[in-house]
Amino acid sequence: MSKLSFFKSYRNILILWLGILTAVVISLILGVDQKIIVFGTLLIGLFTQAFTGLATLIVMIPVAGPLILKILTIPIFWIINALAYLVSVLAIRKGYGKDIVNSKVITLALLVGTVIGYILGHLLPLR
């Protein structure tokens, strides 16, 4: 991939991240509260899919890129899983055990459906 085609393909992502970095630096210079800066960056990043674009750019680094992305994302899933476990324990203690079981069954059904769809998609290609 030539430099010109790289910048042409990822122009929007690069401009977005340049804008985010510029806004953060200017906000820090002006003395805006850091919590507001973090919240704004997360909000902009989630709505514009900037984090997905950044992950795409990181993965493009040969050999090390996929490893870096795995190191960054696996702890996030562990934290989400731990929080879900704690919320489930608290809900069961409060008497919402049946609701927890129903939500776990629905989640399992969605996961099984996703796996079956993935397998069928590879067995029966559309091409």
Summary of the structure (lengths in Angstrom):
residues: 127
radius of gyration: 20.8
end to end distance: 26.5
largest distance: 60.6
contacts: 266
relative contact order: 0.05
helix: 86%
strand: 0%
